[in-house]
Amino acid sequence: MFLHLDQVDIVGHQTFWGSNEYYDAAEAVDKHIGLVLAALKKAKIFEQTLVMLAADHGGYGNDHGDFSMSNMLVPVVFSGPCVRQNHTIATTINSLDVAPTALQSLGLSAGKYMRGDIIKEIFNC
């Protein structure tokens, strides 16, 4: 399942990254994620489901689109089978690392020309 919750991005463009409205939108998205996690638990598939939460880009001001580090660094949260619990990722993660990590978790290899690294330190098996 793939979910795209873009309200935080929309608000970021309207009111600037890090504004009070931006954090309000993030809180609203957090509630939606909570509903998804509750549904996984109700369906009794939460324990066998890998959940990857990631932003599509970092931010500054109300713009993005370049390859600066403020655009490329993204927050990520992982939960599920073989994911280390209560672990803070020590390395810098950028948006290019999300797809190869997702593919790895599905047992697939990244494409020949795909950039980014697998975030290996999140997995414990």
Secondary structure, DSSP 8 states (H G I E B T S, - for coil): ------HHHHHHHHH-TTSHHHHHHHHHHHHHHHHHHHHHHHTT-GGG--EEEE-S---BTTB--S--HHHHB--EEEESTTB-TT----S--BGGGHHHHHHHHTT----TT--S---GGGB--
